[in-house]
């Protein structure tokens, strides 16, 4: 199965850089933690630098996020990023 993702580098509030990944989860299961861990490991294995990660999915016609707390807060304000890559899982 092919999963779309956005790999983004943004300046952090402390002045450094943060590389993060947002995965298009389409829908989620009861085990979002395991899914996020598996997808993050797969992204790293494909050569992407990942400091933080999150799932993006549609629930009741709304985009919701699951993942690192501060990344989820950032995404909730900035919105869903454009997909830049895909990985096979």
C-alpha positions, 0 to 999 in steps of 0.5 A, spaced: 500 500 500 502 506 498 502 512 503 502 519 501 506 524 506 509 531 507 516 532 509 517 539 511 523 543 514 521 549 518 525 553 523 523 552 530 521 557 536 529 556 539 532 558 532 534 551 529 531 547 524 525 541 525 524 536 520 517 533 520 513 528 517 505 528 516 502 522 513 496 521 510 492 516 514 486 516 510 482 513 516 485 510 523 485 504 527 484 504 535 492 503 535 494 510 532 501 510 536 503 503 533 501 506 526 505 512 527 511 508 529 511 504 523 510 509 518 515 513 521 520 508 521 519 506 514 520 514 512 527 514 516 529 507 512 527 511 506 532 516 507 528 522 510 530 525 516 524 525 521 524 529 528 517 529 529 511 526 526 504 526 525 498 522 522 492 526 518 486 523 517 478 525 516 473 524 521 466 527 520 468 531 514 474 534 518 481 533 518 484 531 525 491 530 527 495 525 531 502 525 533 507 529 537 503 534 541 507 540 539 506 538 531 499 537 532 498 544 535 502 547 529 498 543 524 491 545 527 493 552 526 497 551 519 492 546 516 494 540 512 500 540 508 501 538 501 504 531 500 511 531 497 513 524 497 510 517 498 512 510 501 510 503 500 508 499 506 
